[in-house]
């Protein structure tokens, strides 16, 4: 998950950071960034924005900057032209008109199981006995190992295909599981999360239990329930575990660009990022983005959430920006799910203390988010199952 930008009340520092490096053609170049410090009400971190150097020009930049900095990518495809709105005959608009509660779907989403969520998250965070993982940082050797483990899990859950999508040298791959649609195989519904993580400066551990082990465990849970109930889909259903999110949405940008170039029809893409932290004393919440989203999609999924997870308080967050933004920027309908209305509250955000076994990490919160996301994609992908 990326932090909020200056539009959320942060203060811009007029002093630019200048970082020399050797560019892709061996030429010495100065990269200039503007720094932004978030207000004291937010977790402490600094954002780097407005780089005059594209990420491809600075392949090692992420290794020399402190881990609590963010690099917002320079989009090489030119000005962002997101989807302006959905036509009346779009499946999202039509679903909004006909949406109603289904007891059979409620029975499916109620199968979301805390024990298996905990098993998967603690394995990813390295807290489970026998887990080999110390870090899931995108450029670490273990990023590939995590991707290969996820590949094996998705294969065991019966995906029609599982691909390791390598998109950039030194980065772990995306993991893409597909269930081919039976009626509209050329229409795609995508659910995503990112399997990479970040830690504290000079600390080799990057467990990322909330950011975004919670989202990754959600993906595994959805796949598990598909297999357990022999679920089929009218539209092709894609589960995507991205890498490179923390360095600037690199993995999702590569997939979104590829799908756009191929002329792929994407009915909806949704992202789950940071789903498990609940600030002590607060109720279970599910939040949708205030920006970088398709309003019609967010409106539909708010209603889906209220139907199938009625105990959760549904609202809006200014926290951004996760992998759904890559699809939104490429003109695809997209939105995201987040753990809290309002700003980020997790005190271990982008910290080596982002573990499961700590105050505030709440599996009831994660279960609610998983139920809402699963109900959403099953509705839009036209899931078929025994009632």
C-alpha positions as CSV (number, residue, x, y, z in Angstrom):
1,X,0.0,0.0,0.0
2,X,1.3,3.4,-0.9
3,X,0.7,6.4,1.4
4,X,-1.5,9.4,0.9
5,X,-0.3,12.4,-1.2
6,X,-0.1,16.1,-0.5
7,X,-3.8,16.5,-1.2
8,X,-4.5,14.9,2.1
9,X,-2.9,17.7,4.1
10,X,0.8,16.9,3.9
11,X,3.4,19.6,3.7
12,X,5.7,20.0,0.6
13,X,9.4,20.6,1.3
14,X,10.7,23.0,-1.3
15,X,14.2,21.6,-1.0
16,X,14.6,19.0,-3.7
17,X,16.6,15.8,-3.1
18,X,19.2,15.2,-5.8
19,X,20.6,11.7,-6.3
20,X,23.3,11.0,-8.9
21,X,23.4,7.7,-10.6
22,X,24.7,6.0,-13.8
23,X,21.8,5.8,-16.3
24,X,20.9,2.9,-18.6
25,X,23.3,4.2,-21.3
26,X,26.2,4.7,-18.8
27,X,25.7,8.5,-18.6
28,X,25.9,10.3,-15.3
29,X,22.6,12.0,-14.4
30,X,21.0,13.8,-11.5
31,X,17.6,12.7,-10.4
32,X,15.6,15.4,-8.6
33,X,12.8,14.6,-6.2
34,X,10.5,16.6,-4.1
35,X,10.0,15.4,-0.5
36,X,6.7,15.3,1.3
37,X,6.3,14.8,5.0
38,X,2.9,13.7,6.2
39,X,1.3,15.5,9.2
40,X,1.8,14.2,12.7
41,X,-1.6,12.5,12.6
42,X,-0.1,10.0,10.1
43,X,2.5,7.3,10.5
44,X,6.0,8.7,10.1
45,X,7.3,8.4,6.6
46,X,8.5,10.6,3.8
47,X,7.4,10.3,0.2
48,X,9.5,11.1,-2.9
49,X,7.4,12.4,-5.8
50,X,7.9,14.2,-9.0
51,X,11.0,12.4,-10.2
52,X,12.4,13.5,-13.5
53,X,13.8,10.0,-13.9
54,X,11.7,7.1,-14.9
55,X,11.9,3.9,-12.7
56,X,13.6,2.0,-15.5
57,X,16.5,4.5,-15.4
58,X,17.1,3.9,-11.7
59,X,17.1,0.1,-11.2
60,X,19.1,0.2,-8.0
61,X,17.5,3.3,-6.5
62,X,15.2,1.3,-4.2
63,X,18.3,-0.3,-2.6
64,X,19.9,3.0,-1.5
65,X,16.9,4.9,-0.3
66,X,15.5,4.3,3.2
67,X,12.8,1.7,3.4
68,X,10.3,4.2,4.6
69,X,10.3,6.2,1.4
70,X,8.1,5.7,-1.6
71,X,8.9,6.2,-5.3
72,X,5.8,7.1,-7.3
73,X,6.4,6.0,-10.8
74,X,6.8,8.2,-13.8
75,X,4.2,6.8,-16.3
76,X,5.9,6.2,-19.6
77,X,2.7,5.9,-21.5
78,X,2.0,9.6,-21.3
79,X,-0.8,11.4,-19.4
80,X,-3.2,9.2,-17.4
81,X,-6.5,8.8,-19.1
82,X,-8.7,6.8,-16.6
83,X,-12.2,5.5,-17.5
84,X,-14.6,8.4,-17.5
85,X,-17.7,6.4,-16.7
86,X,-19.4,3.1,-17.5
87,X,-22.1,2.8,-20.2
88,X,-25.6,1.8,-19.2
89,X,-25.1,-1.7,-20.8
90,X,-21.9,-2.4,-18.8
91,X,-22.2,-5.5,-16.6
92,X,-21.4,-3.5,-13.5
93,X,-24.2,-1.1,-14.2
94,X,-26.6,-3.9,-15.0
95,X,-25.6,-5.8,-11.8
96,X,-26.3,-2.7,-9.8
97,X,-29.9,-2.7,-11.0
98,X,-30.5,-6.3,-10.2
99,X,-28.4,-7.0,-7.1
100,X,-30.1,-8.8,-4.3
101,X,-29.0,-11.1,-1.5
102,X,-28.6,-14.7,-2.3
103,X,-28.7,-17.3,0.5
104,X,-26.5,-19.7,-1.5
105,X,-23.8,-17.1,-1.9
106,X,-24.0,-16.1,1.7
107,X,-23.4,-19.8,2.6
108,X,-20.2,-19.7,0.4
109,X,-18.8,-16.5,1.9
110,X,-19.5,-17.8,5.4
111,X,-17.0,-20.5,4.7
112,X,-14.1,-18.0,5.0
113,X,-12.1,-19.6,7.8
114,X,-9.9,-17.8,10.3
115,X,-7.7,-20.8,11.0
116,X,-6.6,-21.1,7.3
117,X,-6.2,-17.3,7.0
118,X,-3.9,-17.4,10.0
119,X,-2.0,-20.4,8.7
120,X,-1.3,-18.7,5.4
121,X,-0.4,-15.2,6.8
122,X,2.0,-16.6,9.4
123,X,3.7,-18.7,6.8
124,X,4.2,-15.6,4.6
125,X,5.3,-13.5,7.5
126,X,7.8,-16.1,8.8
127,X,6.0,-16.5,12.1
128,X,4.8,-20.0,11.5
129,X,7.0,-22.9,12.6
130,X,9.0,-24.1,9.6
131,X,8.4,-21.0,7.4
132,X,11.6,-20.1,5.5
133,X,10.7,-16.5,4.9
134,X,12.5,-13.6,6.4
135,X,11.6,-11.0,3.8
136,X,9.3,-10.7,0.8
137,X,11.0,-7.6,-0.5
138,X,10.6,-7.5,-4.3
139,X,14.3,-7.5,-5.2
140,X,15.2,-10.2,-2.7
141,X,15.9,-13.8,-3.5
142,X,13.0,-14.8,-1.3
143,X,10.6,-12.9,-3.5
144,X,10.9,-15.6,-6.1
145,X,10.6,-18.3,-3.4
146,X,7.4,-16.7,-2.2
147,X,6.1,-16.6,-5.8
148,X,6.9,-20.3,-6.3
149,X,5.2,-21.2,-3.0
150,X,2.1,-19.2,-4.1
151,X,2.2,-21.0,-7.5
152,X,2.1,-24.4,-5.8
153,X,-0.8,-23.3,-3.6
154,X,-2.9,-22.1,-6.5
155,X,-2.1,-25.2,-8.5
156,X,-3.4,-27.3,-5.6
157,X,-6.6,-25.3,-5.6
158,X,-7.3,-26.3,-9.2
159,X,-6.6,-23.2,-11.2
160,X,-7.0,-23.8,-14.9
161,X,-3.6,-22.2,-15.3
162,X,-1.0,-20.6,-13.1
163,X,1.7,-18.3,-14.5
164,X,4.8,-16.8,-13.0
165,X,4.9,-13.5,-14.9
166,X,8.5,-12.1,-14.9
167,X,8.4,-8.5,-15.9
168,X,11.7,-6.9,-14.6
169,X,15.2,-8.1,-13.8
170,X,15.9,-8.5,-10.1
171,X,12.2,-8.4,-9.2
172,X,10.2,-11.4,-8.1
173,X,7.4,-12.3,-10.5
174,X,3.6,-11.8,-10.4
175,X,1.7,-15.0,-9.8
176,X,-1.5,-15.3,-12.0
177,X,-4.1,-18.0,-11.5
178,X,-7.0,-18.3,-14.0
179,X,-10.3,-20.0,-14.0
180,X,-11.7,-19.9,-17.6
181,X,-15.2,-18.6,-18.0
182,X,-17.9,-20.9,-19.4
183,X,-20.2,-18.4,-21.0
184,X,-18.1,-15.2,-21.5
185,X,-14.5,-16.4,-21.5
186,X,-13.2,-13.2,-23.1
187,X,-14.5,-11.1,-20.3
188,X,-12.2,-11.0,-17.2
189,X,-12.8,-10.3,-13.5
190,X,-9.6,-9.8,-11.6
191,X,-9.0,-9.9,-7.8
192,X,-5.5,-8.8,-6.7
193,X,-3.2,-8.3,-3.8
194,X,0.6,-7.8,-3.6
195,X,2.9,-10.5,-2.2
196,X,5.9,-8.2,-1.7
197,X,6.6,-6.3,1.6
198,X,8.7,-3.7,3.3
199,X,10.6,-3.5,6.6
200,X,12.4,-1.0,8.7
201,X,15.7,0.7,7.7
202,X,18.7,-1.6,8.2
203,X,16.5,-4.4,9.4
204,X,16.6,-7.4,7.1
205,X,13.2,-8.7,8.2
206,X,10.2,-7.6,6.1
207,X,7.3,-9.8,7.3
208,X,4.5,-7.6,5.9
209,X,1.7,-9.5,7.7
210,X,-0.8,-6.7,7.1
211,X,0.8,-5.0,4.1
212,X,0.1,-7.2,2.3
213,X,0.2,-10.7,3.7
214,X,-3.4,-10.1,4.7
215,X,-4.4,-9.5,1.0
216,X,-2.4,-12.4,-0.2
217,X,-4.0,-14.8,2.3
218,X,-7.4,-13.4,1.1
219,X,-6.5,-14.6,-2.4
220,X,-5.6,-18.1,-1.2
221,X,-8.8,-18.3,0.8
222,X,-10.9,-17.4,-2.3
223,X,-9.1,-20.1,-4.3
224,X,-9.6,-22.6,-1.5
225,X,-13.3,-22.1,-1.4
226,X,-13.5,-22.3,-5.2
227,X,-12.0,-25.8,-5.1
228,X,-14.0,-26.9,-2.0
229,X,-17.3,-26.1,-3.8
230,X,-16.3,-26.8,-7.4
231,X,-17.2,-23.2,-8.3
232,X,-17.3,-22.4,-12.0
233,X,-17.5,-18.9,-13.5
234,X,-19.5,-17.4,-16.4
235,X,-16.6,-14.8,-16.9
236,X,-13.0,-15.7,-16.7
237,X,-11.9,-15.2,-13.2
238,X,-8.3,-14.2,-12.5
239,X,-6.4,-14.2,-9.2
240,X,-3.3,-12.0,-9.3
241,X,-0.6,-11.8,-6.6
242,X,1.6,-8.9,-7.6
243,X,5.2,-8.1,-6.8
244,X,6.8,-4.7,-7.0
245,X,3.9,-2.8,-5.5
246,X,6.0,-1.1,-2.9
247,X,8.4,0.3,-5.5
248,X,5.7,1.9,-7.6
249,X,3.1,-0.7,-8.7
250,X,5.6,-2.2,-11.1
251,X,4.1,-5.7,-11.3
252,X,0.5,-4.6,-11.7
253,X,1.5,-1.9,-14.2
254,X,3.2,-4.6,-16.3
255,X,0.1,-6.8,-16.3
256,X,-2.3,-3.9,-17.0
257,X,-0.2,-2.7,-19.8
258,X,0.0,-6.1,-21.3
259,X,-3.7,-6.7,-21.1
260,X,-4.4,-3.3,-22.7
261,X,-2.0,-4.0,-25.5
262,X,-3.8,-7.3,-26.1
263,X,-7.2,-5.7,-26.2
264,X,-8.3,-7.7,-23.2
265,X,-11.8,-7.0,-21.9
266,X,-11.7,-6.5,-18.1
267,X,-15.2,-6.2,-16.6
268,X,-13.8,-5.4,-13.1
269,X,-10.5,-5.4,-11.2
270,X,-10.4,-5.1,-7.4
271,X,-7.4,-5.0,-5.1
272,X,-7.2,-6.0,-1.4
273,X,-4.3,-4.2,0.4
274,X,-4.0,-4.0,4.2
275,X,-7.1,-5.8,5.3
276,X,-6.4,-7.1,8.9
277,X,-5.5,-4.2,11.2
278,X,-8.2,-3.0,13.5
279,X,-7.4,-0.1,15.8
280,X,-8.3,-1.1,19.4
281,X,-11.8,0.1,20.3
282,X,-12.9,0.6,16.7
283,X,-15.6,-1.6,14.9
284,X,-14.9,-3.8,11.9
285,X,-14.7,-1.5,8.9
286,X,-14.4,-1.8,5.1
287,X,-13.3,1.2,3.2
288,X,-13.3,2.1,-0.5
289,X,-10.9,4.7,-2.1
290,X,-11.7,8.4,-2.3
291,X,-9.8,8.6,-5.6
292,X,-8.1,6.5,-8.2
293,X,-11.2,4.3,-8.6
294,X,-14.2,3.8,-10.8
295,X,-17.2,5.2,-8.9
296,X,-19.7,2.7,-10.4
297,X,-17.6,-0.2,-9.3
298,X,-17.1,1.2,-5.8
299,X,-20.9,1.9,-5.5
300,X,-21.8,-1.6,-6.5
301,X,-19.3,-3.2,-4.1
302,X,-20.4,-1.1,-1.2
303,X,-23.9,-2.6,-1.7
304,X,-22.5,-6.1,-2.0
305,X,-20.5,-5.6,1.2
306,X,-23.6,-4.3,3.1
307,X,-25.6,-7.3,1.9
308,X,-23.1,-10.1,2.7
309,X,-21.1,-8.5,5.6
310,X,-23.8,-6.4,7.4
311,X,-21.8,-6.1,10.6
312,X,-19.0,-4.1,8.9
313,X,-19.2,-0.3,8.7
314,X,-18.7,0.7,5.1
315,X,-17.0,4.0,4.3
316,X,-14.2,5.8,2.5
317,X,-10.5,6.1,2.9
318,X,-7.9,8.6,1.5
319,X,-5.2,5.9,1.8
320,X,-3.8,5.0,-1.6
321,X,-2.4,3.8,-3.9
322,X,-2.4,0.1,-4.6
323,X,-2.3,-2.1,-7.7
324,X,-5.9,-1.3,-8.8
325,X,-4.6,2.1,-9.8
326,X,-2.5,0.5,-12.6
327,X,-5.7,-0.9,-14.2
328,X,-7.7,2.3,-13.5
329,X,-5.0,4.3,-15.3
330,X,-5.3,2.1,-18.3
331,X,-9.0,2.6,-18.6
332,X,-10.3,-0.5,-16.9
333,X,-13.0,-0.5,-14.2
334,X,-11.2,-0.8,-10.8
335,X,-11.4,-0.2,-7.1
336,X,-9.9,-1.4,-3.9
337,X,-10.7,-2.6,-0.4
338,X,-9.0,-1.3,2.7
339,X,-9.2,-2.1,6.4
340,X,-10.4,1.3,7.8
341,X,-12.4,4.4,7.0
342,X,-10.2,7.4,7.0
343,X,-6.4,7.4,7.1
344,X,-4.0,4.6,7.8
345,X,-3.9,3.6,11.4
346,X,-1.5,0.7,11.6
347,X,1.5,1.8,13.7
348,X,3.6,-0.9,12.1
349,X,3.0,0.2,8.5
350,X,6.2,-0.4,6.4
351,X,7.9,-1.6,9.5
352,X,9.7,-4.8,10.5
353,X,7.2,-5.1,13.3
354,X,4.3,-5.7,10.8
355,X,3.6,-9.1,12.4
356,X,0.4,-11.2,13.1
357,X,1.0,-11.6,16.8
358,X,0.6,-8.1,18.0
359,X,-2.0,-5.7,19.2
360,X,-4.5,-4.7,16.5
361,X,-3.9,-7.5,14.1
362,X,-7.4,-8.9,13.9
363,X,-8.6,-12.0,12.1
364,X,-12.3,-11.0,12.4
365,X,-11.4,-7.9,10.4
366,X,-9.6,-9.9,7.8
367,X,-12.4,-12.4,7.6
368,X,-14.9,-9.6,7.0
369,X,-12.8,-8.1,4.3
370,X,-12.3,-11.5,2.6
371,X,-16.0,-12.2,2.7
372,X,-16.8,-8.9,1.1
373,X,-14.2,-9.3,-1.6
374,X,-15.2,-12.8,-2.4
375,X,-18.9,-11.9,-2.6
376,X,-18.0,-9.1,-4.9
377,X,-16.0,-11.1,-7.5
378,X,-18.5,-14.0,-7.3
379,X,-21.3,-11.7,-8.2
380,X,-19.6,-10.0,-11.1
381,X,-17.8,-13.1,-12.4
382,X,-21.2,-14.9,-12.4
383,X,-20.1,-17.8,-10.1
384,X,-21.8,-21.1,-10.6
385,X,-22.1,-23.5,-7.7
386,X,-24.5,-25.9,-6.1
387,X,-27.1,-24.0,-4.1
